[in-house]
Amino acid sequence: MSQPTGAVPTRPDGPDGPDGPDGRNGTSGPGVDAIADALGGVPVVRLHQGSAAGTHLPGRRVHGVRVHDAGVEVHVAAVWPATVAEAADAVRAALAPLAPGRVDVTIDDVVLDDDDPRSEGHRPEGPATEVSHA
């Protein structure tokens, strides 16, 4: 179909950028905010703030989450004493209702629980699902 004269052409990925306003990256899957929120409720992992993986949304970035046609990719830090396998299983279980397809889990780090006295001065600032506003 052709657009009417004077119409502003729309990009296939929407007017709000390549990831769209909800971070779905043009897919019909879950948005990155819903994924980040779900992972915030998993006590054995934290979204990895230092990961190169993330999704840029208008005015902000959600660290550690990418949604693409093949599924969902998350980068997390496992919270000790959970094993890497336990952390990955917990992530997949938390995301199963949101992302019934493929979920790739990368464990980028192992961290101490916030309540562990040894974590004093060694934990990243902000909540686990914090987004940066560029």
N, C-alpha and C positions, 0 to 999 in steps of 0.2 A: 504494500500500500504506500502511496506517496503522501507526504505531509502537506497540509494546506499551505498556501502561500503565506509567508510571514511567520510561520510557526517555528519555534525554537527546536532544533533537532535534539532528540534525547539520545543519550548514550545507552547501549544495551545493558550496562550495569547500573543505570539509574542516575538521577541528577545529583545525588549526594556523594558521589565518589565511587571508586571501584568496589568498595565493600558495601555500599548502600547505607542507609541510616541505621540499620540494625545489625550490621556486620555479617550478613549472610552471603556476601560475595557473589550475589546473583544466583545462589542456590536455593532450593526449597528447604534446606536443613535449618537447624536451630541457629539463633543469633549468638554472637560471641558473648554478649552480656548475660544471656541465660546460662550459657556454659560456665562462665566465670562465677556466676552466683551459685550454681550447683556445686562447683568445686570448692567454694568457700565453706560449704557445709561438710566437707570431708576432712576429718581430723588428722588423717595420716599424710596429708599433702598440703603444699602451698603452691600457688602459681609462682613460677620462677620469674622474678623481676628482672634478672640479668640476661634472660634468653633473647636471642635475636628473633625468635619466633614471636609473633604478635599480630594484631590487626589494628590498622589505622582507621579510625572513624572520624567524622567531622569534629575537629577540635580536640581529639584525645586519642590515646593508644591503649588497647587492652593487651597487657603482657601475657605471653605464654599460650595464646589461643589462636588457632587458624581454622577457618571453615572453608572447605573446597569441595568440588564435585565428588571426589573420591571418599570424602568423609570429614572427620574432625581430627585435628592435630593439637595436642596439648603438651606443654613443657612445664613440669612441676619439680618441686623439691620434696623428697620424702622426709617425713618427720621421724627421727629416730625415737624409738627402737623398731619401727616398722621396717620390714624388709622391702626391697625393690619390688618383688613380686606382689606383696600385700598392697603396696601403694598403687601399683598399676591395676590390680584387680578392683581396688576401691574406686579408682577413677572411672573405670569402665562400668562398674555397677551404678555409680552416681549419674553417669551420662546415658545409660541405657534407655531411660524414658524419653530423653531429648534427642538422642542420636542413635537410631536403631541400626545404622550402617557401621562402617569401619571407624574405629577410634584408635589412633596411633598415640601412644603415651611414651614420652621421653622423660626419663628421670635425670635432670640436669645437676642435682645436688642432693645431699643429705644434710638436714639441719636439726638442731635441738628444738624440742617443744618450747613454746614461749614461757611455760611455767617452770622449766628446768633452770635452776639457779646458775648453771654453767653457761646459759645463753645470754646472761647479762652483758650488754655491750657488744654482742656479736650478731644480733638479728637485724635484718633489713628494716628500715623505717616504713611505717604505714601498714595498713591491713593487707592481707594476702591477695585480695582482689583489687587492690588500688590501681587506678588507671592514671596515666600521666596526661596532662593537658598541655598540648603544644601551642 
